Amino acid sequence: MLDARPVQGRWRRLRWGANAGLIVLLFAIPWIRVGGEPLVLLDIPARKFHVFGLVIFPQELYFLWLIVAGLALSLFFFTALAGRLWCGWACPQTVFTDVYAALARRIQRWKGSTRPVRVPRWRKALTHGVWLALSGVVGFHLVGYFRSPYDQLTALFHAGEVYRTSLAFQIVVTLVTYLDFAIVRQTFCKYLCPYARFQEVLFDRDTLVIGYDSRRGEPRGKRGTTQGDCVNCGLCVAVCPTGIDIRNGMQLECIACTQCIDACNGVMQRLGRARNLIGYRSLVSLEGLHAPRVVRPRVLGYGALLLALALAFAFLLEQRQPMDLQVAHNAAMLFSTAADGRIGNAFTLHIENRDRQPRSYRVRLEEAKRFELVAGLNPIWVPAIGTAQMNVFVLPRAGTRIGSADLRFVLEPVDGSSPPLSRRARYVIPGGIGAQES
């Protein structure tokens, strides 16, 4: 980005505004809590994913899949409409390389768009020092989407001591962020970004892209020597962060940053010619066929898929249970024998409370006439948006002789706030012991 000449103009001002808004949003989200829970936090160790008020447990990963699929389809939808809006206006790679380059120009004392003849070494060192400090801030907040920033600060500094593991992790994230935004910059967009490779599949001839009007601009040359409006000043190439010539047509490396538009408009204004020799337009309008069409099969298809995903998400959210129960045999002690010779099975119950209020839950068996449930604590208290584990024994009733049989555990809130929930399990006996139910 530092190799590209800075430019001023309407699009550049709009992008600075978009950059500021996105950075504030990116930094603010990890700190925001709703009802005591993070607004967005992908807490992998705790197996809970907080997404704008919705807490997703491992058994509900279809919600996360729908969100990711919706984001991907949104990208396809807006790409079909207006090309690489994401790349030029919202991608962190573009946003932060913009900011890093602006800081460097300020520190190295550029005069407008003119690079200084010589930059003192101490200013170069200061530039990298500021970049590294900013990388630390950016990296800290990126990690904040996976580990609460409050927990990070506690882990880094506790009772005046620095935890080496947490500090080492933050150093690694800072260095990776610095390498990406300060060194790699738009090289990532040109050679590493997968989106650039499949964007052409999403485009059609009505998609709005950054385009050069060759019918108006050609033949190019100095003012007064040709009839074309392009004076071949080369500013559109000088301001391009990926170094392409937009006059050669749509190219893979174009990230739709609009800097060539502002540069060309500035030249046209000084020459008293019409603006937008380079501008947002579609291939059909560049060829003079017709105006771009917004409503077309590709856009309608992506829109219909987005609507279907939204309806599916709303339906599943409406059907969502406020609690969940998972039943498994206790692997450490599958069987137990009572004093009267009855053979019991040990089970581990995993109870989830998905509500934002703590609840007490009672567990019972539907087969209460044939089996007896023995639990150390029943009902059991489960914190809000939390889990609890309950170890129980299931014994056949005295006087009965039962072989392997199906069980059904029933979980119900003590306060009756939601309907009961049941899960199937299997009562088994050691081989050769017991007979069929009698």
N, C-alpha and C positions, 0 to 999 in steps of 0.2 A: 504493500500500500504506500510505503514511503517513496517508492519509485514512481508512483503516479502523481501527476501534478494536481494540487488541490483546485477546486472550482467552487464558485458561488452561483447561486441562482435559486429559483423557486423550488425545484425538486430537491436540491441540496438542503434547503431550510426545512422542508417537510420531512426529509429523512433524519435530520438532526432531532426533530421533535419526536419522531417514531423511536429513534435510538434511546432518547432520554426516558420515554415512557416504558419501553421494554426493560431497560436496565433497572429502573425503580421497581417494576413489577417482579423481575427476577430476584432482586435482593430482598424484597419485602415478603414474598410468599412464605419462605421457610420460617419467618418469625411470627406469622399470624396464627392465632389459635381461635377455634370456634368451639365454645362449650368445653374448654379445657383440652381439646384435641387439636393437633396440627391441621392447618388447612390443606397442605399437601406434604405427605411424608411416605416414602416407600420403605417401611421399616422391615427389612428382610429378616434380621435375627428374631424379631418378635412375631413375624409372620402376619403383619397387619399393614394394609395399604390405605392410607388416608388420602382421599381424592375429593376436595371441595365439599367436605361435610359427610361424605359417604366413607365408611370404614369397611374395607373389603378383606375378608378372611380367606385362607387358602382354599376352602371349599367353594368359594364364590369367585374364583379367578375368571369366570366367564364375564363378569362385570368389567374387569380390567381388559380383557380381550376386546370387548365391545368398545371401550373407550379408545384403545389403540387403533382398532379398525376404523372407528369414526374419525380419528385424527388423520389417518392415512387417506381415507376417502375425501376428507375436507381438503387435503393437499392436492389430490387429483382434481377435485371440483374447481378449485380456484386456479390451478395451473391450466386447466382447459379453458377457463375464462380469460385469464390475464397473464399467462406465462409464468415466469419465475418470480412471482410476488414474494414467496417465502425467502428465496435467496437474497433478493435485493433489499427487502424491507424488514424481515423478522428473524433471519438465521443468526444465532449468536456469533458464528464465525465472521459474518459481515459486520455486525453491530460492534463487536469488540475490536476488530482490526481497524475500523473507523476511528474508534476512541483512542486506541494506542497510537495510531498515526498522527492524530490531532495533538496529542500530548507531546509527541516527539517534535513536531514542527514548532510548538510553542516553546519547548525547552531549548531547541537549537536555533531559535530566533529566525524563522523564515519571515520574509517580508512579502505578505500576500501569497502569491503563487511562486515566488522566486526563492530558490534554494540558496543558502549562504555559500559563498565561495569556499570558505574553510570553517569547519566546526571544531572548536577546541576539544581536546581529549576529555577534559573534565565534564564538558556538556554531553559528550557521547556516553561517558560513564554514568552521569546523572540520568540520562534517558533510560538506560537499561536498569538502573536502580529503581526508578519510578515504575517502569514496566513490571519489574519483579514484585514490587510492593502491591501493585494493582492485581497482579496474578494471584497473590496470596489472598486478597479480598474476594476475587472472583472464585477461586478454588474453594475457599471456605464456604461460600454460599451454594456452590454446586453440590458439594458434599452434604449441605444442609437439606437437600431433597431426599437423602438416604439416612441421615442421622441428624436429629434435631440440633440446631446451632446452640441451643442452651446446654445440651448434653456435651457437645464438642468443647465448649468453653470450660465446663466443669472438668472434663477429662484432661484438657490441656493444662489448666491451672487449678489445683486443688490444695488448699492449705499451704499455698506458696510453693508447691512443688510442680514440676513439669513432668507429665507422663511421657516417657520416651516413645512408646508405641504410637500414641496419638500425634505427638509432635513429628515423628518420622513420616507418618501417613500424610500429614498436612504439607510437609516439605515436598514429598513426591508429587502430590496433586498440584502444588504451586509451580513446580518445575515443568510439569506437563502442560499446564495452562500457559506458562510463559513461552515454552517452545512453540506451542500452537499459534497463539495470537501475536507474538512478537517476532518469531522467526519464520514459521511456515506460512502464515497469513493466507493469501489467496491461492497459493500453490495447492492447498487442500482442495479448493473449489475446482481447480483445473484438472487434478490428477487423482484425487482420492475420494471425492464425494460421489456416492452411488446415485444420488438423485439426478445429477447432470447426465448420467448415462441413459436413464430411461425417460427423460423428459420428452424426447421427440415422440415417444409412443403416446403421450398425453396431449400433445399439440395437434391441432388441425389447422386448416387454412384460415379459419375465422378467429383463432386465438390471438389476443393482443400481445405483441412483443415489442421490444425496442428495435425499430427499423429505420433504415435510411431510404429516403424517397429518391431513387436513382433517376426517375423520369424528370424530376425537377432539378436535381443536382448535377446531372451529367450533360455535356462533357465538363469536367471540372478544370479549373485553372485560375490564374490571377484575374482580379476584377477588371472588366473591360476587354479581356482577351477571348472569353468564351461566353456562350449563352447560358451555361449551367450556373446555378447558385452556389455550388461548392467551390470555395477558393483554394482548396487543397492546403489549408493551414496546418493540418495534422493535430489540432487540439483534441479532437475526439479520441485519437490514439494516445496522446500524452496524458489524458486524465483517466484513462481506463485502467482499473486496478489489475486486470488480467492481461493487459497489453494487446488486445485485439483491435482490428480495424473494422468497425461496425459497417463500413461501406461495402465490405465484402459479403454482406448478407448475414443471416442468422447463423451463429456459431455456438458450439458446445460450451465454450469458455465464458460466454456472456452471462453475467449474474443479474442482469436487469437492475443495476445500481443507479441508472439514470444520469450519471455524471457526464456522459457524452451529449445528452440532451441539453443540459445547462451550458456546456462549453460551446456547442454549436449555436444555441439561441443567443448567447452573448455576442458571437461574431456576426450573426445575422442582424442583430439590433444595431451594432456599430456601422454596418454597411447599409442600413435602411431597407433590409429585405425581410420578407415574411419569416416568422419563426417556424419552428418544428420541421426543419429539413430532416432532422432526426427526431423521432418522437414515438409515442405509443401508437401502434397501428397493427393491422393484421396483414397477412400475405395477400388476401383478396383485395384489400384497399390499396396496397402498394402496386398491385398489378392493374388497378383501375377497373376491376370487375364489378364490385358492388360494395356497399357498406358492410362492416362486420355484423354478423348475426349473433345475438346473445343466446336466443332460444334455438337449440339445435340438438340432435339426438345424443351426442356425447355428453353435453351438459345435463340434459334431462335424465340420462342414465345414471350419472353420478349422483344427481340430486335425488332420484328415486331410491338408490341404495342408501344414501344418508338418511332419508326419511324412514326407511325400513329399519335401519339400525336404531334410530331414535325411538321408534315405536316398540321395538323389541326390548330396549333398555328400560323404557317406562313400564312395560308389562312385567318384566322380571323384578323390577324394583317394587311394583305394587304387590307382587306375590311373595316377596321376600319375608322369611320368618325372622322375628326379632330374637330368636335363640336357635341354637343347634346342639345336637347330641351325637357324639361318635362313640361307638361301643367296640371294645377289643378285648380278647382274652388276655389275662395277665401272663406275659411270657415267662416271668420269673417263678410263678406258682400257679400252674393251671388247675390242679386239683387240690382239694383239702378234705380231710376225713373228720367228721364230728365225733363226739364221744359215744354217740349211739350207733355209729357205723355208717351214717349217711355220708354220701360222697357229694361234695360241693365243688362248684366252679368259681374261680376268681376272675373278675372282670375289672377293667379299667374304663371308666366313663370320662370322656372329655366334653365338658360343657362350655359353650360359648354364649356370652351375653352380648348381643349386638345393639342393645339399647343404650342410650346415654344416661340411664338411671341404674344404679345397682339393684340387683334382684335376688330374692331367695327362691330356690327351685327345689321341688320335691321329686324324687324318683320312686317309681313303683313298677310292679310287674303286672301285666294283664293276666298272666297265668297264676294269680295269687292263690287260687284254690289248690293248685298242685305244687307250687314252689314258694319258698320263703326267701325274702330278700334281707340280707344282713349288711348293714352299712354303719360305719363308725359315726358319720355325721349326715343326717338326713332330716330336714332340708339342709341345703348347702347355700352359702352366700357367695355370689359371683359379682365382682366389681363391674362398673359401667365400661362398655367396650373392652371387656376382659374375658378371661378364661379361668376355669378351675378344673381340677382333676379329682375324681372320686373313685376310691377302690371299694368294691362290694363283693360279697359272696352270695351265690345262689345255691340253696339246698332244697332237695325235695321234701315235701311235708312228711312229718313223722307218720309211719305206718304205710307209706306208699313205696313202691319199687318201680323206678322209672329208668328207662334207657335213654339214649340220645333223643333230644326233643328240641323243638323250636321255642324260642323265648321272644318276648317283645317288651322292651323297656319303654316306659312312658315318662317323659319329662314335662312337668307343668309348673308354672309360676305359682307361688303361694298366694299372691294377691289376685290371681286370676286375670292378669293384664293381657294375656294372649292365650289362644287355644293350646291344648296339650300337643306334644310332639312325640312320636314313637319311632323306635329303631329296632330292627330285627337282630337277633343273635342266636347262637346255637349252644345248647347245653349238651355236653359230651361226657362220657364216662370212660375210664380206662378199659382197654380191650379185655373182654372175657368177664367183666364185672357187670352185673345187672342184667335185666331182661327187658323185653318190650313193655310198654306201659300196661299196667294192670289195674 
